[in-house]
Amino acid sequence: MRKRFLPLLAAALALASPAARADDGDVATELVDAFNKLFGVHPGFRANHAKGVVATGSFVGAPGAAALSKAAIFSGARIPVTVRFSDSTGLPNLPDGSGDANPHGLSVKYALPDGGETDMVTNSLPFFPVRTGEEFLALLTAIAASPKDAPKPTPLETFIASHPAVPKSLGALRTPDSFAHEQYNGVNAFVLVNKAGARQAVRYVFAPEETVHLEKEAAAAKPADFLVDDMAARLKQGPVTFTLKAQLAEPGDDVLDGSTPWPHERKLVTLGTLTIDTLSPDSLEAQKKLLFLPGALTDGIEPSGDPLVDVRDGAYAVSFSRRNP
Ligand code: HEM
């Protein structure tokens, strides 16, 4: 492994809590193995969300953000960001209009004034299909064991029968007409902590200027790289913006279960504006070196205890080390 990746990987492993680390490490590796089995191994590419496009811009915190969190990204100062939009699956050449490319992803890396960084890794799922890494591994294993000609009930049908959130979560997905026209959700909860020490569990939402979804047939008829090409063309015309919002948990809301949405009437507070203005000149090379980690937090943003975050950090680090051997 080349030297420059070691600090990132060490950081990723340190992010997992000591109690969770040993078990999560095994599940994380098995999850990456399961993605590799489903999609094949494509050297240099991510085990999931393999196809993507990198751009840069900035984030400016809204006036109400600092009341919720003392994090430097919410101070109101302009914070440089690197973002990556992506398609699901480990297939680097998947057509963007394929149903399998859902959910699409938006990852944001904030460059902190002290030289550090913090990440948000979001996608277009309204909520996750399962609660834990072990359940996700069981789902991926059931998918792999259920080809079209599998005898009924297939392992996937059996899994879904006992996990009703799976079809509800995946059934909500639609292909956007642009990466700029999708809402991306944090799914997992984090805890914002302000200067006075007040704590508030939240889930992030990146809200686009408008949401535009395509019918299935229209999506399938689009050119293979239409989302990636659209972002390149769009940024030549002007910036793409999203409003970062925090959905506030109320007492009794489950902060440990990303497969349970909180009630729609929960308050949404605007945290700031993400402005994306420049396509990375060499997106393919840039994305290889980038590692976005949902658990890469900063002072003022803390884990909620949602078990998916640790297992995701572990799996992303394993995938990163395989794509940068
Ligand atoms: C146990 C659950 C999950 C597992 C095992 C998992 C696994 C992975 C893996 C292995 C990668 C490739 C990482 C890399 O090579 O850098 C990845 C990327 C990604 N995942 Fe997940 N994931 C999970 C849940 C989620 C959730 C809940 C979201 C969003 C709310 C999400 C959004 C993304 C995005 C946007 C990327 C692309 C990151 C980038 O642009 O570099 N994943 N995931």
Residues whose N, C-alpha, C, O or C-beta is under 5 A from the ligand:
A	BS01	HEM	L31 R46 A47 N48 H49 R84 S86 G105 L106 S107 V121 T122 N123 F128 G133 F136 N185 G186 V187 L290 L291 F292 L308 V311 R312 A315 Y316 S319 F320
